[in-house]
């Protein structure tokens, strides 16, 4: 007979029995033991297994939590020390300044008022940019004078833009690089020394509009109005509009009939500028900010269109039917995107210069007493 061994649940003494005996008792303490219940009952085996699993006590869990929190605090301190070290290496802040920041940081963030101020600063910055430098808006097209009167030149010129301005220098450098690349930069700047004026004495008033002649000079020559448009300014609505002169430019005389010139010469402006905060949104000469509702909208749309074309041809093989729609392959599309990005960068610098010019022109013309 095969015998099985098991321990007594009361005293722990070994108990042995064979297959024929279903119930036995402990020889030492007399505790009855059921063989079937102890050996074949799966539930009892599982319960015994669970009881043998070592589980942490409440104290151990609490100690583990304290340990993790302390580790987190140590990591924060290490990050702070590393930031201090990097700043000290860059010689941005002195050791004394770093210690001051470290000791006062907790004091600063403990006050709710300081946290509110910290949140308010970026919100205020966002609001300032939204009001003073809006790049998107739904605008209605401004009304401009219809066939405004023709002002007469008096020679009472007022300067509003010259080459000494930083904005002008940034623009003329990129203009020389783009259109006068064969010349030395210093030579190009010297040959394009431009001053812009308006004729204060020519100003006339028609309703809310002040109309006057514009002029300018190159390389300190005589001031002339020959190649400049007439200007109409609405100081109440922040609008400036440029109109053709008495005689249309040679390009228009060559490419348009005399009937068209007579009709369109001063019925509508060739360009409009609408004041939006500190920016001037333009309409005319491929400057379609007002129509598109986006600052420098034409150049930005060209860039978006180039990126869209690349998305359509990037998975194609050149000369496949679905790629021939654009007449471009992946490489040419990427080149086109680079050109459009360069054109947008050029336009941004140009518009910075124009914004400065137009703000000066607007402020000075609106001070004229007629």
MOCORMO-V771011 format. One record per helix or strand of 2 or more residues. SS is the DSSP state (@ for helix, = for strand). FROM is the first residue (numbers start at 1). TO is the last residue. If there is no record, write none. Layout:
# MOCORMO-V771011
SS:FROM:TO ; SS:FROM:TO
This chain:
# MOCORMO-V771011
=:3:7 ; =:14:18 ; =:23:25 ; =:32:34 ; @:35:40 ; @:42:51 ; @:58:90 ; @:95:109 ; @:112:132 ; =:157:161 ; @:166:179 ; @:185:191 ; =:194:199 ; @:200:202 ; =:204:206 ; =:209:218 ; =:230:234 ; =:239:243 ; @:250:255 ; @:258:264 ; =:271:276 ; =:279:283 ; @:289:292 ; @:297:313 ; @:330:365
